Amino acid sequence: MQRNPTYPKFVLVFGRRAEYAESELRRSRIDAEERDDFKIITFDSLAEGLYGKRTLWFGVRRAEFMDLQNEEDR
């Protein structure tokens, strides 16, 4: 593992864009907190262009296995 370093990155997803779009103070606070390894986005941005994005796989870990929860697998 020492020869294969990891560089974690984090994304905080919160609220809707309208909650801060009209507030210069909120926008500046978000910009001040973001870094190369930490981004703040809204739920709106997750839905934009959803059809053009790859399939999102959602799974639940059960002991040593992962149970996929996507509709295609049911």
Stockholm file with secondary structure:
# STOCKHOLM 1.0

chainA/1-74         MQRNPTYPKFVLVFGRRAEYAESELRRSRIDAEERDDFKIITFDSLAEGLYGKRTLWFGVRRAEFMDLQNEEDR
#=GR chainA/1-74 SS CTTSCCCCCEEEEESCTHHHHTCHHHHHHHHHHCBTTEEEEEHHHHHTTGGGSCCCCCEEEETTEEEECCGGGC
#=GC SS_cons        CTTSCCCCCEEEEESCTHHHHTCHHHHHHHHHHCBTTEEEEEHHHHHTTGGGSCCCCCEEEETTEEEECCGGGC
//
